[in-house]
Amino acid sequence: MSAPAVAFYITGHGLGHATRMVAVMQVLREAHPAVRLFARTSAPPALFAAHLGAAVMVVPGAVDVGTVQHDSLRLDKPASLTAYAAFLAERPDRVQSEARWLREVGAALVVGDIPPLAFEAAAAAGIPGIAITNFSWDWIYASYVAQGQTQASLLRQIREAYGRASLLLRLPLHGDLSAFPVIRDIPLIARRVPRDRRAVRAALGITEQDPLVVLSFGGFDLYGIDFGRLGRLDGYRFAVSREVVGAPGNVLGVPPSVIRHDELVAAADAVITKPGYGIVSECLAHRIPVVYTSRGEFAEYGPLVEGLHRYTAATFISNADLLAGRWEPALRKVVGAPLPAERLEVTGAAVATRVLLEAAGLAAAVGEARP
């Protein structure tokens, strides 16, 4: 008899969905070492390999659409709805195909973050489907549809699919998730960081006294930043997870193969970003100040910005000032600023693991799953 399997369906939009499911997979694997993990996703396989190695089998493929974006800051609402309508046109065939695959791999449980397809496939395969998220696509698309109304049926179909979920584990900083029939709140989920602040800074060749600012824009490139202007901010060191041609000496291009992005964040004095759940959760977990910019009409933005101001030092920078490299006024507001006394609990991966093991009918092989 083969080992039990859990199939994770993960949207490939940005990287936040994948990184938080990686955190859950790590704890789940520790709690039940024999479990087989599958990641059904269009997110980069290298991200899973970097954290889990051969412990997870990535099955590439589109399981939802997300939003169509030109870059990290500009999204295309009509194109997003058109793309999702095309995806849903194949809904019956997709559901049956995924259900067959789930039966073939012997999946005991589906975990979805947060493709609607996951829960219809789980129901068709006769196994539980558990959601883990802070937002759902019907909530994101609602304002887009309201401006057009020609694709209002999309929302109904998405909500019907979410209605098939056995349970939603609702994360903090969430939006309207009323499409799910059964909801349980859990703490924040964030990745573990293997190297501490001092080790990361030593690898970068900087001291504790050098203010380190990390640029983070998810799975999308941000073009047009005047990196040359940053050379004038010689009191700061800036790190970005890719090489930057022609950048001044205080801009460090650090590929993930050298230092993981979450390690950079945990070692930073501030992060400059557009708010997405992945980067916000990691900044809040490590109490890192944030300079944030707007990201277009995306409903998740509001709850995330509220969380930034509630749990860390945060300030806004316009898209124009961001691209022009006019960062110093914003950085002065947050680097070294006092942090709020209130903080979020970051044990969501452990809490989720206990729920998932129970739903899959599995007993933990090693006591309590640790956060």
ZISULWO-V768254 format. One line per field, one symbol per residue. psi: psi as a letter, one per 30 degrees, with the letter a starting at -180 (. if undefined). burial: I if it has 24 or more other C-alpha atoms within 12 Angstrom, else O. A space follows every 50 residues. Layout:
psi: ???
burial: ???
This chain:
psi: klllkkkkjkkgjafeeeeeeeeeeeeeeefiffkkkkjjlglkeeeeef efbgfkjkjklkfaebkkkeaffkljeeeeeeeeeeeffgeeeeeeeeee eeeefhkfkkkkihkeeeeeeeeefhlkjkkjlfllfeeefefeeffeff hffeeeeeeeeeffkekkjkllhlajhffkfkkkkllkkllkjekleeee eeffgllffjjkkkkjhbgkkjlfkifeffffifflkkkkhlkjkgllfg jjjjkffeklefeeefglflkklkjleeeeeeeeeghklkjlllgaijff eeeeeeeefefakklkkleeeeefgifeeeeffejglkkkeklkkhgeee eeeeeeeeefhkkkfibkkk.
burial: OOOIIIIIIIIIIIIIIIIIIIIIIIIIIIIIIOIIIIIIIIIIIIIIOI IIOOIIIIIOOIIIIIIIIOOIIIOOIOOIIIOIIOIIOOIOOIIOOIIO IIIOIIIIIIIIIIIIIIIIIIIIIIIIIIIIIIIIIIIIIIOIIOOOOO IOOIIOIIIOIIIIIIIIIIIIIIIIIOIIOOIIIIIIIIIIIOOOIOOI IOOIOIOOOIIIIIIIIIIIIIOOOIIOIIOOIOOIIIIIIIOIOOOOOI IIIIOOOOIIIIIIIIIIIIIIIIIIIIIIIIIIIIIIIIIIIIIIOIII IIIIIIIIIIIIIIIIIIIOOIOOIIIIOIIIOIIOOOOOOOIIOIIIII IIIIIIIOOIOIOIOOOOIII
